């Protein structure tokens, strides 16, 4: 199986410098490992991070109840979906199914924000059989490509001023994160977490060619019944989510340099760490074999 973090659905965040940053300087080896370029001197501007107008306290509290567990323990997010690819001038085509699982936890900070960390593993699967794929056919280039199944971390800060990077960003990054109350329809509440990221292009070096500006847009909608949010604050709140990305093509698609967009369209649920029934058997077996730490604490006693 080919594995890597490069441009998974979260790589656009993991590789932004939300990993290891020291003294305002990103270590080149860490950035390279995350699949991100260090911009050349004289080309990159400093990172730009923008928030939003202050959220009402009730809206932010509802959002955090959807994204966390009341007891402070980690939660699991189990999801399934499809990878859709659309080069400019072409009709969009689904290329793969996606199966994955992530583990997240939020820690309250003195300023009222929450430091939120996530670790995730996911697999690109054959669009017909649903089996984890070793190759996928890309009709836009007329040949098979090798997918990079992913294991990727993310660190963010949730606050009443929106979503902020969990750590200092490297140069050349524009980051804007929003939390919104999207709608309430027939007793169902929908809140969103939207991230808009621009990564500046890099000049050619002796080791690699120039890379154009890249974009990563992550649009997530979290829903629950209004009556769930009316329960005492110490109680668990069920949550479903829909997630889509509008991103520059991942390298393994073989579409480098072509304008267009890829969309990872996912649907899933939040579940307790010990809710074994919520994780499909095949996915659980693979995660237990390849990424057992993601399920640490979920064992039956």
ABEGO torsion letter per residue (X at the ends): XBBBABGBAAAAAAAAGABBBBGGBBBAAAAAAAGBBBBBBGABBBBBBBBBBBBBAAAAAAAAAAABBAAGBBBBBBBBBBBBBBBBGBBBBBABBBBBBBBBBBBBBAAGBBBBBBBBBBBBBBAAAGBBBABBBBAAAGBBBBBBBBBBBBBBBBBAAEBBBABBBBBGBBBBBBBBBABBBGGBBBBBBBBBBBBBBBBBBAABBBBBBBBBBBBBBBBBBAAAAABBAABBBBBBBBBBBBBBBBAAAGABGBBEBBBBBBBBBBBBAABAAABBAAAAAAAAAABAAAABGABBX
